[in-house]
């Protein structure tokens, strides 16, 4: 591992900013239709309701990546521009509610065009990195991860009996059983090491373990701060604590609009109010959660008065190293990382993706101190065949991750069974005992839209729904938003308007989901296009996340022609070889021709 200086980190962050600015200039040259195809705009929006500070819009189709919390600009010919934040997306994206930055004098019904705004956090990140100076707060943490040969300090464990008793009480109160790998990681975290990583492969209970660690440390009198790269991840962590330890006081720092999946009784507050309440309380401490960028703003750059003893960073495998290296500025004596660098990584501009700095905080910890990473090894989600596939393909071999006894023999069962008119391909995929199926799509030269494959996916999913598998127990994953939109429309046609649609989206939007059946539409059948986009479509991390959403069955729609791709970049070649190995691991008994 090569050593890194704060100056090099700043140069990398500024290079990211320059690439992003070039991308933004390019976007300004594109038409609204082109931006819509890129998933960054929605056209033809009509106002259906106008309140004092918000508008509700409806559109025919939404193929965008825009979600609650997105900052957007609305424009209409001869009616100027409005800015705001998306607060709700409903009806498969056709209904959007937007809170406006200012209330218009008159409301034009439409049509409006909505474009997503990218927020630039470069000044905040650079300002934080500049605070990393010898002898100052955060310098030791920086050295452990940035300098070759720097060893995290070993702290003497105090009050060992008190910690041991606290662990036993939490384990006895916890609503789920605690396996050996969880117990080992739990005890290691409770000793408050300077830095420690907990790797949680799919379904191994990483978030539940985080909840246990947060609760026990809070009972031991520590001020616990929970951070994550996204609001969703913060909300999930706080909700896990609320579910297992309902009496614990929890506070989410941030906008009340960003409450998706957050328990209703968890307050959203300004940090100054949370700190004031914390300092006035006696007895049990409250646990505070916020995004990592919010922590940089309020704890690293500004002085909020919050002084955590322990920082827990969830989804640290998605936190960019150049941000995460600043975690020492928060002043905690112990920083615990929860994540999995074999699942979704941070997103970097393609021009910089080959840089050694284009990595996550969790991956950097593994590179610099592999002995400081403990892996959970029992999946309570994946059945035996899916777990073995995941272990072999992404975790170094069968046995490194095993299916729990309660999950190992689980198989997809159709409550009703397929009808006599069901296509043989669909019947075979759903009715057979195999848990992983490869349906070979026809070679038709498709790139980001493959209507033949979309139709085949829709028939499989609609048949599963009619056979008794609920929509909320299915997920359809595809690399492209245009393909996702086509699949949604075709499923709706198959099942009618009175039935809820399953989630159909890109892999970024299904991480954290658990369902019975996953269908993966690879979409691309053009080998040349596959070669050009190999690092993206063949990403092992993306395939890992997509497959591991399923408890009992995964059906992959992919053309054999994409295995003929010849990536020009080394990273794309490596990704394709891993994908090829994983796909071919599905033997002939589980490979079916689409026709």
C-alpha positions in Angstrom: 0.0 0.0 0.0 1.4 3.4 -1.0 1.3 6.3 1.5 -1.0 9.2 0.8 -0.6 12.8 1.9 -3.5 15.3 2.6 -2.3 17.3 -0.5 -2.8 14.2 -2.7 -6.3 13.7 -1.3 -7.2 17.4 -2.0 -5.9 17.1 -5.6 -8.0 14.0 -6.1 -11.2 15.8 -4.8 -10.5 18.8 -6.9 -10.0 16.6 -10.0 -13.4 15.0 -9.3 -14.9 18.5 -9.1 -13.4 19.4 -12.5 -14.7 16.2 -14.1 -18.1 16.8 -12.7 -18.1 20.4 -13.9 -17.2 19.2 -17.4 -20.2 16.8 -17.2 -22.5 19.5 -16.1 -21.4 21.7 -19.1 -22.2 18.8 -21.4 -25.6 18.3 -19.9 -26.5 22.0 -20.6 -26.0 21.3 -24.3 -28.4 18.4 -24.3 -32.1 18.6 -25.1 -34.8 17.8 -22.5 -35.4 14.5 -24.3 -31.7 13.5 -24.1 -31.6 14.4 -20.4 -34.7 12.3 -19.9 -33.0 9.3 -21.6 -30.0 9.8 -19.2 -32.4 9.6 -16.2 -31.7 13.2 -15.2 -34.9 14.8 -16.3 -38.7 14.3 -16.5 -40.7 16.0 -19.2 -44.4 16.7 -19.6 -45.1 17.2 -15.9 -48.6 18.7 -15.1 -49.6 20.3 -11.9 -52.5 18.4 -10.2 -52.4 20.2 -6.8 -50.9 23.4 -5.5 -50.4 24.1 -1.8 -48.7 27.1 -0.2 -45.2 25.9 -0.5 -45.4 22.7 -2.6 -46.7 21.4 -5.9 -47.9 17.9 -6.9 -47.1 16.8 -10.4 -48.2 14.0 -12.6 -46.4 12.6 -15.7 -47.1 9.7 -18.1 -43.7 8.1 -17.7 -40.7 8.5 -15.3 -37.5 6.8 -16.3 -35.4 9.1 -14.1 -33.2 8.4 -11.1 -34.9 11.2 -9.2 -36.0 10.2 -5.7 -37.2 11.9 -2.4 -34.5 14.3 -1.3 -33.4 15.1 -4.9 -32.8 18.9 -5.5 -34.4 19.9 -8.7 -35.1 22.8 -11.1 -38.5 23.1 -12.8 -38.8 25.1 -16.1 -41.6 25.9 -18.4 -41.6 28.1 -21.6 -42.5 31.7 -20.7 -43.1 30.8 -17.1 -39.6 30.9 -15.7 -37.9 28.5 -13.3 -38.6 27.1 -9.9 -36.3 25.2 -7.6 -37.2 22.8 -4.8 -36.7 19.4 -3.2 -38.6 16.2 -4.1 -40.5 15.1 -1.0 -42.4 12.1 -2.4 -42.4 9.8 -5.5 -45.5 7.6 -5.9 -47.4 5.5 -8.5 -44.2 4.0 -10.0 -42.8 7.5 -10.4 -45.8 9.1 -12.1 -46.7 11.3 -9.1 -44.2 13.7 -7.5 -44.5 16.2 -4.7 -42.0 19.0 -4.6 -41.4 21.5 -1.8 -40.5 24.8 -3.4 -37.7 27.2 -2.4 -40.2 30.0 -2.9 -43.9 30.2 -3.6 -44.8 31.4 -7.1 -47.3 34.2 -7.5 -49.3 32.1 -10.1 -49.1 28.4 -10.8 -48.9 27.4 -14.4 -50.5 24.0 -14.9 -47.9 22.8 -17.4 -46.2 21.1 -19.1 -43.1 21.5 -16.9 -39.7 19.9 -17.3 -37.8 18.8 -14.2 -34.0 18.5 -14.1 -32.0 17.1 -11.2 -29.4 19.5 -9.6 -26.1 18.1 -8.5 -24.8 19.6 -5.2 -21.1 20.3 -4.9 -19.6 19.3 -1.6 -16.0 19.9 -2.7 -15.4 23.0 -0.5 -16.6 21.1 2.6 -14.5 18.1 1.9 -11.4 20.2 1.1 -11.8 22.3 4.2 -12.1 19.1 6.3 -9.0 17.5 4.8 -7.0 20.7 5.4 -7.7 20.3 9.1 -5.7 17.1 9.1 -2.4 18.4 10.6 0.3 16.7 12.7 -0.5 17.0 16.4 -4.1 17.9 15.8 -7.3 16.0 16.2 -7.7 13.4 13.5 -4.0 13.1 12.6 -3.5 9.6 14.2 -6.6 8.3 12.4 -5.3 9.7 9.1 -1.9 8.1 9.6 -3.3 4.7 10.3 -5.1 4.6 7.0 -2.9 6.8 4.8 0.7 6.0 5.8 2.4 2.7 5.0 3.5 1.0 8.2 1.4 3.1 10.6 -0.2 0.9 13.2 -3.4 1.8 15.1 -2.7 2.3 18.8 -3.6 -0.6 21.1 -5.7 0.6 24.0 -5.9 -1.2 27.3 -9.3 -2.6 27.9 -10.7 -1.1 31.2 -13.6 -2.4 33.3 -13.5 -5.7 31.5 -16.1 -7.3 33.9 -18.5 -4.5 33.4 -18.2 -4.8 29.6 -18.6 -8.6 29.8 -21.8 -8.3 31.9 -23.2 -5.7 29.5 -22.6 -8.0 26.6 -24.4 -10.9 28.3 -27.4 -8.7 29.1 -27.7 -7.4 25.5 -27.4 -10.9 24.1 -30.1 -12.2 26.5 -32.5 -9.3 25.6 -31.9 -9.3 21.8 -34.9 -10.7 19.9 -32.7 -12.8 17.6 -30.1 -15.5 18.3 -26.5 -14.4 18.1 -24.1 -16.7 16.2 -20.4 -17.2 16.8 -19.1 -14.7 14.2 -21.6 -12.0 15.5 -20.6 -12.7 19.1 -16.9 -12.4 18.3 -17.4 -9.1 16.4 -19.7 -7.8 19.2 -17.2 -8.4 21.9 -14.4 -6.8 19.8 -16.5 -3.7 19.3 -17.5 -3.4 22.9 -13.7 -3.1 23.8 -13.7 0.1 21.8 -10.6 -0.4 19.6 -9.2 2.7 17.9 -10.5 1.4 14.6 -12.2 -1.9 13.6 -14.1 -3.0 10.5 -17.1 -5.4 10.5 -17.8 -7.0 7.1 -21.3 -8.1 6.7 -22.0 -10.2 3.6 -25.6 -10.4 2.5 -28.1 -11.4 5.2 -25.5 -11.9 7.9 -27.1 -9.4 10.3 -24.7 -6.4 10.0 -27.3 -3.8 10.9 -28.6 -5.8 13.8 -25.1 -6.1 15.1 -24.6 -2.4 14.8 -27.8 -1.9 16.8 -26.5 -4.2 19.6 -23.1 -2.3 19.6 -24.8 1.1 19.8 -27.1 0.0 22.6 -24.4 -1.6 24.8 -22.0 1.3 24.4 -24.7 3.7 25.3 -25.5 1.7 28.4 -21.8 1.8 29.3 -22.1 5.6 29.3 -20.6 6.3 25.9 -21.8 9.1 23.7 -22.6 7.2 20.5 -22.8 8.8 17.0 -24.1 6.9 14.0 -23.0 8.0 10.6 -23.6 6.7 7.0 -23.1 8.1 3.5 -26.9 8.4 2.9 -30.0 9.4 4.8 -31.6 6.0 3.9 -28.7 4.2 5.6 -28.8 6.4 8.7 -32.6 5.8 8.9 -32.1 2.0 8.6 -29.6 2.0 11.4 -31.7 4.0 13.7 -34.8 2.0 12.9 -32.9 -1.2 13.7 -32.0 0.1 17.2 -35.6 1.2 17.7 -36.9 -2.2 16.7 -34.7 -4.1 19.1 -34.4 -1.6 22.0 -37.6 0.5 22.0 -36.8 2.5 25.1 -33.6 4.0 23.7 -33.8 7.7 22.9 -32.9 8.3 19.3 -32.4 11.5 17.3 -31.9 12.0 13.6 -30.1 15.2 12.7 -31.4 16.5 9.4 -34.4 17.5 7.3 -37.7 15.9 8.4 -38.4 15.3 4.6 -35.6 12.7 4.6 -37.4 10.2 6.8 -37.9 7.4 4.4 -38.0 4.1 6.3 -37.3 5.9 9.6 -39.4 4.8 12.6 -42.2 7.3 13.3 -41.2 7.9 16.9 -37.6 8.9 16.0 -37.3 12.7 16.0 -35.6 14.7 13.3 -34.0 17.8 14.9 -31.4 20.5 14.3 -28.1 19.4 15.8 -28.0 22.3 18.3 -31.3 21.1 19.7 -30.1 17.5 20.0 -26.9 18.6 21.7 -28.9 20.8 24.1 -31.2 18.0 25.1 -28.3 15.6 25.4 -26.4 17.8 27.8 -29.5 18.4 29.9 -30.3 14.7 30.3 -29.4 12.5 33.2 -29.5 8.7 33.1 -29.3 6.9 29.7 -27.7 8.7 26.8 -29.4 9.4 23.5 -28.0 8.1 20.3 -27.6 10.6 17.5 -27.5 9.8 13.8 -26.7 11.9 10.7 -25.1 11.6 7.3 -21.3 11.7 7.1 -21.3 15.0 5.2 -23.5 16.5 7.8 -21.0 15.4 10.4 -18.2 17.0 8.5 -20.1 20.3 8.4 -21.2 20.3 12.1 -18.3 18.5 13.8 -15.2 19.0 11.7 -15.7 22.4 10.1 -18.0 24.0 12.7 -18.1 23.5 16.5 -21.4 22.1 17.5 -20.6 21.0 21.0 -21.2 17.3 20.2 -18.3 15.2 21.5 -18.8 11.5 20.7 -16.8 8.8 22.4 -17.6 6.2 19.7 -18.4 6.7 16.1 -20.2 3.9 14.2 -20.1 4.3 10.4 -22.6 2.1 8.6 -22.3 1.3 4.8 -18.6 2.2 5.1 -18.0 0.3 1.9 -19.9 3.1 0.1 -18.2 6.0 1.8 -15.4 7.5 -0.4 -12.0 7.2 1.3 -11.3 10.9 0.7 -14.3 11.7 2.9 -14.0 8.9 5.4 -10.3 9.7 6.2 -11.7 12.8 8.0 -13.6 10.7 10.6 -10.8 11.2 13.1 -11.8 14.9 13.2 -14.9 14.0 15.1 -12.8 13.4 18.2 -14.0 9.9 19.1 -11.6 7.4 20.7 -13.1 4.5 18.8 -14.3 4.4 15.2 -16.1 1.2 14.1 -16.8 0.6 10.4 -19.7 -1.6 9.3 -19.9 -2.5 5.6 -19.0 -4.8 2.8 -16.5 -3.8 0.1 -17.8 -6.7 -2.0 -21.2 -4.9 -2.4 -21.9 -1.5 -3.8 -18.8 0.8 -3.9 -18.7 4.6 -4.0 -19.4 6.2 -7.4 -16.5 7.9 -9.1 -16.1 9.7 -12.4 -14.9 7.2 -15.0 -11.8 9.3 -15.7 -10.7 8.8 -12.1 -12.0 5.3 -11.4 -8.5 3.7 -11.9 -6.9 5.9 -9.2 -5.9 4.1 -6.0 -7.8 6.9 -4.2 -11.0 5.9 -5.9 -11.9 3.5 -3.2 -14.0 3.3 0.0 -13.0 3.8 3.6 -13.7 0.2 4.3 -11.6 -1.1 1.4 -8.8 1.1 2.5 -8.9 -0.3 6.0 -8.7 -3.8 4.5 -5.7 -2.8 2.3 -3.8 -1.1 5.2 -4.8 -3.4 8.1 -6.5 -6.6 7.0 -6.3 -8.0 10.5 -8.6 -5.2 11.7 -11.5 -6.5 9.6 -13.8 -9.2 11.1 -16.3 -11.0 8.8 -19.8 -12.2 9.7 -20.2 -15.6 8.1 -23.8 -16.9 8.5 -26.5 -15.7 6.2 -30.1 -15.8 7.5 -31.5 -14.6 4.2 -29.9 -16.8 1.5 -30.9 -20.4 1.0 -28.1 -23.0 0.5 -27.6 -22.8 -3.3 -27.8 -19.0 -3.5 -25.4 -18.7 -0.5 -22.9 -21.1 -2.0 -23.1 -19.2 -5.3 -22.4 -15.9 -3.5 -19.6 -17.4 -1.4 -17.9 -19.0 -4.4 -18.3 -15.9 -6.6 -17.5 -13.1 -4.3 -16.1 -14.2 -0.9 -13.3 -16.6 -1.7 -15.0 -19.9 -1.7 -17.8 -22.1 -0.2 -17.7 -22.1 3.5 -16.6 -18.6 4.0 -20.2 -17.6 4.1 -22.8 -20.3 5.0 -26.5 -20.5 5.0 -28.1 -20.6 8.4 -30.0 -23.8 9.3 -33.3 -21.8 9.2 -32.6 -20.7 5.6 -30.6 -23.5 4.0 -33.4 -25.7 2.7 -35.8 -23.0 1.9 -37.2 -23.1 -1.7 -39.6 -21.0 -3.7 -43.1 -22.5 -3.5 -45.9 -21.3 -5.7 -49.2 -21.3 -3.7 -51.3 -21.7 -6.8 -49.0 -23.1 -9.5 -48.7 -22.0 -13.1 -51.6 -22.5 -15.5 -51.6 -24.9 -18.5 -51.1 -21.9 -20.9 -47.9 -20.8 -19.2 -44.9 -20.7 -21.6 -42.5 -23.6 -21.0 -39.6 -21.3 -20.2 -41.6 -19.5 -17.4 -43.0 -22.8 -16.1 -39.6 -24.4 -16.0 -38.0 -21.4 -14.2 -40.6 -21.1 -11.6 -41.6 -24.7 -10.9 -38.2 -26.4 -10.8 -36.4 -27.0 -7.6 -33.2 -25.1 -8.7 -32.6 -21.8 -7.0 -30.5 -20.1 -9.7 -31.7 -20.1 -13.3 -30.0 -18.6 -16.4 -32.5 -17.9 -19.2 -30.5 -17.3 -22.4 -31.9 -14.2 -24.2 -31.9 -13.9 -27.9 -29.1 -12.0 -29.6 -30.7 -8.9 -31.0 -28.1 -6.2 -30.8 -29.7 -4.4 -27.9 -27.9 -1.9 -25.7 -29.9 0.1 -23.1 -33.3 -1.2 -24.1 -34.2 -4.8 -25.0 -38.0 -5.1 -25.5 -37.8 -8.9 -26.2 -36.1 -9.5 -22.9 -38.3 -7.0 -21.1 -41.4 -9.0 -22.3 -39.9 -12.3 -21.1 -39.2 -10.8 -17.7 -42.7 -9.3 -17.5 -44.2 -12.7 -18.3 -42.2 -14.4 -15.6 -43.0 -11.9 -13.0 -46.7 -11.6 -13.8 -47.0 -15.4 -13.8 -45.3 -15.5 -10.4 -47.9 -12.9 -9.1 -50.8 -14.9 -10.5 -49.3 -18.0 -8.9 -49.4 -16.4 -5.5 -46.0 -14.8 -5.0 -46.9 -11.2 -3.8 -45.5 -8.2 -5.7 -43.6 -7.1 -2.6 -41.8 -10.4 -2.5 -40.3 -9.9 -6.0 -37.6 -7.5 -7.3 -36.5 -6.9 -10.9 -33.0 -5.5 -11.4 -31.5 -4.1 -14.6 -28.6 -1.9 -15.3 -30.6 0.7 -17.2 -33.6 2.9 -16.3 -35.0 2.7 -19.8 -35.2 -1.1 -19.5 -36.7 -0.8 -16.0 -39.4 1.5 -17.3 -40.2 -0.9 -20.2 -40.5 -3.8 -17.8 -42.8 -1.9 -15.5 -45.1 -1.0 -18.4 -45.2 -4.6 -19.6 -45.9 -6.1 -16.2 -48.7 -3.6 -15.7 -50.1 -4.7 -19.1 -49.9 -8.4 -18.0 -51.5 -8.0 -14.5 -53.8 -5.0 -15.0 -54.0 -1.7 -13.2 -55.5 -3.1 -10.0 -52.4 -4.9 -8.8 -49.4 -3.3 -7.2 -46.2 -3.6 -9.2 -43.1 -5.2 -7.7 -40.0 -3.0 -7.5 -38.3 -2.7 -10.9 -35.1 -0.6 -10.7 -31.3 -0.4 -10.9 -29.2 -2.2 -8.4 -28.5 1.0 -6.4 -32.2 1.2 -5.5 -32.6 -2.4 -4.3 -29.7 -2.6 -1.9 -31.0 -3.5 1.6 -34.1 -5.2 0.1 -35.1 -8.8 0.9 -37.5 -10.7 -1.3 -38.3 -14.3 -2.4 -37.7 -13.9 -6.1 -35.2 -11.8 -8.0 -35.2 -11.4 -11.8 -32.1 -9.8 -13.4 -32.4 -8.4 -16.9 -28.9 -7.8 -18.2 -30.5 -6.1 -21.3 -27.3 -5.8 -23.4 -26.8 -8.2 -26.3 -24.5 -6.1 -28.4 -20.9 -7.4 -27.7 -19.3 -4.2 -28.9 -21.4 -2.1 -26.5 -20.8 -4.6 -23.7 -17.0 -4.2 -24.4 -17.3 -0.4 -24.0 -19.3 -0.6 -20.8 -17.7 -3.7 -19.3 -16.7 -2.2 -15.9 -20.3 -1.2 -15.3 -22.4 -4.0 -16.6 -20.1 -6.8 -15.5 -19.4 -5.3 -12.0 -19.0 -8.2 -9.5 -20.2 -5.8 -6.8 -23.5 -5.1 -8.7 -24.1 -8.7 -9.4 -23.5 -9.7 -5.8 -26.1 -7.1 -4.6 -28.6 -8.1 -7.2 -28.4 -11.9 -6.6 -28.3 -11.6 -2.9 -31.6 -9.8 -2.5 -33.3 -13.2 -3.0 -34.1 -15.7 -0.3 -35.1 -18.6 -2.6 -34.8 -18.0 -6.4 -32.8 -15.9 -8.8 -33.6 -15.9 -12.6 -30.9 -14.2 -14.7 -31.9 -13.1 -18.3 -28.7 -12.7 -20.3 -27.5 -13.3 -23.8 -24.5 -15.6 -24.4 -23.2 -13.0 -26.9 -22.2 -10.6 -24.1 -19.7 -13.2 -23.0 -17.9 -12.6 -26.3 -17.2 -9.0 -25.3 -13.6 -7.8 -25.5 -13.1 -5.0 -22.9 -10.4 -2.5 -23.8 -9.7 -1.6 -20.1 -8.1 -3.9 -17.6 -10.8 -3.2 -15.0 -13.5 -4.1 -17.5 -11.7 -7.3 -18.5 -11.3 -8.4 -14.8 -15.0 -7.6 -14.2 -16.1 -9.6 -17.3 -14.0 -12.6 -16.4 -15.6 -12.7 -12.9 -19.1 -12.3 -14.3 -18.4 -15.0 -16.9 -17.2 -17.4 -14.2 -20.2 -16.7 -12.0 -22.7 -17.1 -14.9 -21.2 -20.3 -16.1 -21.3 -21.7 -12.6 -25.0 -22.1 -13.2 -24.8 -25.5 -14.8 -26.7 -26.8 -17.8 -29.6 -28.0 -15.8 -30.3 -24.5 -14.7 -29.8 -22.8 -18.1 -32.8 -22.4 -20.3 -33.2 -20.9 -23.8 -35.7 -18.1 -24.0 -37.5 -19.4 -27.0 
